Amino acid sequence: MRTIIVVASIGMALSACAADPSVMRQAALNCQAVGITEKDPQFATCTKAFSQQHIEDRLAQTYHDALNAVPNDRRIAHMDVY
């Protein structure tokens, strides 16, 4: 049982670090926009940096959303969070 949990945890950790293909396409377009083409040796580093930045931005946004969660109280007609 312990082995299954460890293997599942490793699998989830590896898949969490993988970038979506659309993110990789956007990262490639961003690199080309700054003048790094697919022929340059820095292209792989550039796409990795842009995709990692996207993952970190999503993580920060998710953390921010979790901190500012508003309870759903149906007795109150309108709830504002400031």
Secondary structure, 3 states (H helix, E strand, C coil): CHHHHHHHHHHHHHHHHCCCHHHHHHHHHHHHHCCCCCCCCCHHHHHHHHHHHHHHHHHHHHHHHHHCCCCCCCCCCCCCCC
